[in-house]
Amino acid sequence: MTRTAFVHRLATSAPDDVSALEAALGDGSIDARGIVAILGKTEGNGNVNDFTRAFAVRALKDALRPHLSPSEVEAVSYVMSGGTEGAMSPHLVVFGRGEAAAAGSSPALAVGGAHTPDMAFEDLGRLGQVRLVAEGVRAAMRDAGIDDPADVHFVQIKCPLLTAERIAAVDARGGSVAVRDTLKSMGLSRGASALGVALALGEIEPAAMTDAVIGRDPSLWSSRASTSAGVELMNHEIVVMGMSAKWSGPLAIDHAVMADGIDIEPVRAALRRLGLSADGQLSAAERPALVALLAKAEAPSTGRLRGLRHTMLDDSDISSTRHARAFVAGSLGSLVGHAGIYVSGGAEHQGPDGGGPVAVIVDRRLVPSFPASGGPQS
């Protein structure tokens, strides 16, 4: 018996719409006991006051309670990303695992999860957060049975942010916070979490990590980190995805790094490595093989994109993260042929300035070129 992963993308009609999940749990197509994480795109503003994320998490936990014990419900990682600007379609992506009775394709997608302890908010945006996340990533790798960091293709993290109340609590105990602007705290938290991934995966040497570089040195980044900040938690919920010979099954993952918001060629290359031709937009025959696409998006800090001026950073009405989500979702949607993709804004230390990491997961049984025998394929 080997472990095997499952991934289901489920459309939602509102942040609290769990009807598709409930139906899948009811008919047995999803085994609640195997769920490791649920990622979701909700149609809020993605900022500090975006309570669609917490609303969605509450609905998801309510849907799981009839099937799991209270501790099992809390053990699942709930990574809700607010903001579905443009035509990005609100949806859930359910990650889980079970046991495969028969030998299948291997290596295959491996999934692991971990929750860190609650963080002291004096540590947000500082080395304390980097180290806390790095240990959490290592724990999630152990949960997935992944020993070599090179086998990790994506790390999805939900991290906390500062609120006025949390800042006041730090002040009351004589501490200090890295920033007092709650919106800016989101970026610092995302950035420190991403550097924690880079530290755990050996992408950046520990000596390069100081409080001073967090949120300030764009030359330091992870090629596999995707972090999203929210008010709905005090700790970090971490999901590691990779390829492992200890797992079998039809699912496979690869990743790419976009240099900017229209750099889709690395993503096309990842699709091709997974067996899709990706000639132009994915064909109707190839499209069902794409189980999930996860990406980060960010407005270039230079104010220019390939030499041309952009105004995403100068718009005082709409946060640049909202512009970037819509822009990158459009770029990637034009490549894969639909908008049911997970694009998270704010890519501090996640890919190069103005770019970001992307993960693609395919079901190899639906890849036209996949061997009919279903034999091993890396």
Salt bridges, closest charged atoms under 4 A:
ASP31 OD1 - ARG33 NE 3.08
ASP62 OD1 - ARG65 NH1 2.32
GLU74 OE1 - LYS61 NZ 2.99
GLU85 OE2 - ARG322 NE 2.67
GLU85 OE1 - ARG325 NE 2.78
GLU122 OE2 - ARG173 NE 2.71
GLU135 OE1 - ARG138 NH1 3.61
GLU135 OE2 - ARG142 NH2 3.37
ASP143 OD2 - ARG97 NH1 2.94
ASP147 OD2 - LYS246 NZ 2.93
ASP171 OD2 - ARG180 NH2 2.74
GLU203 OE2 - ARG224 NE 3.70
GLU232 OE1 - ARG53 NE 3.47
GLU232 OE2 - LYS158 NZ 3.49
ASP254 OD1 - HIS153 ND1 3.76
ASP254 OD2 - ARG273 NE 2.74
ASP260 OD2 - ARG306 NE 2.79
GLU265 OE1 - ARG268 NE 2.97
ASP279 OD1 - ARG272 NH2 3.09
ASP315 OD2 - HIS323 NE2 2.97
GLU348 OE2 - ARG190 NH2 2.78
ASP363 OD2 - ARG365 NH2 2.75
